[in-house]
Amino acid sequence: MNLLPTPLPSLSLTAEQTARQREVENALLVQTLCGRRPGLDVRTQLLRYVAGELSREQAFANLYVGL
């Protein structure tokens, strides 16, 4: 199950990006299991984290707003 807006092709991911992708997928899975579905803006931020454009703190901050 991929909840990111536009998945990155797995063949072009570095080891660091692959680890970030897995981290994001796990976080989105937990959110979904808890009945929360993050909006497109949050998912786009997470995609930018996978690409290395944002820090972990920046990318995940809006994911946990309101918890």
Backbone torsions as a table, in degrees:
resi	resn	phi	psi	omega
1	MET	NA	120.4	-180.0
2	ASN	-116.7	116.6	-178.0
3	LEU	-100.1	3.6	178.3
4	LEU	-76.9	148.2	-176.5
5	PRO	-63.2	-41.4	179.7
6	THR	-140.5	99.1	-178.0
7	PRO	-61.4	143.7	174.5
8	LEU	-78.6	141.0	178.1
9	PRO	-60.8	128.3	-174.5
10	SER	-63.8	-26.8	-178.3
11	LEU	-70.7	-23.6	-176.5
12	SER	-98.6	2.9	-178.6
13	LEU	-81.1	138.3	172.9
14	THR	-79.6	172.9	178.4
15	ALA	-60.8	-40.3	179.6
16	GLU	-65.9	-42.2	178.6
17	GLN	-66.6	-36.6	177.6
18	THR	-63.2	-42.1	177.5
19	ALA	-64.3	-41.3	178.3
20	ARG	-65.3	-41.2	178.5
21	GLN	-59.4	-44.8	179.8
22	ARG	-63.4	-41.9	179.1
23	GLU	-61.0	-44.4	179.4
24	VAL	-65.5	-44.9	179.8
25	GLU	-61.3	-40.6	177.4
26	ASN	-64.0	-43.4	179.3
27	ALA	-63.2	-42.1	178.9
28	LEU	-67.8	-35.5	177.3
29	LEU	-63.5	-45.2	178.4
30	VAL	-61.8	-43.8	178.8
31	GLN	-59.7	-43.4	-179.7
32	THR	-65.4	-43.0	178.9
33	LEU	-63.9	-26.3	178.5
34	CYS	-89.6	7.5	176.4
35	GLY	82.7	13.6	178.7
36	ARG	-110.1	134.8	176.1
37	ARG	-120.9	106.1	-178.6
38	PRO	-59.7	145.4	179.3
39	GLY	-71.7	172.3	-178.2
40	LEU	-61.2	-37.4	-179.7
41	ASP	-62.9	-40.6	178.4
42	VAL	-67.6	-44.0	179.6
43	ARG	-64.4	-34.3	176.9
44	THR	-66.9	-40.3	175.8
45	GLN	-60.3	-42.9	179.9
46	LEU	-64.2	-37.1	176.6
47	LEU	-64.2	-38.8	176.9
48	ARG	-65.4	-32.8	175.8
49	TYR	-64.7	-44.5	179.1
50	VAL	-59.5	-39.1	-179.5
51	ALA	-75.0	-10.9	178.6
52	GLY	91.5	10.7	-178.4
53	GLU	-83.2	-24.3	-178.3
54	LEU	-125.3	154.2	173.5
55	SER	-77.1	166.2	177.5
56	ARG	-58.8	-44.8	-179.2
57	GLU	-59.9	-45.8	179.6
58	GLN	-63.5	-43.3	-174.6
59	ALA	-70.7	-39.2	-173.4
60	PHE	-93.7	-7.9	-175.8
61	ALA	-55.8	-47.7	-177.4
62	ASN	-76.7	-15.6	179.9
63	LEU	-68.2	-32.0	-174.8
64	TYR	-108.4	13.8	177.1
65	VAL	-64.5	131.8	176.2
66	GLY	88.6	4.7	178.7
67	LEU	-91.1	NA	NA
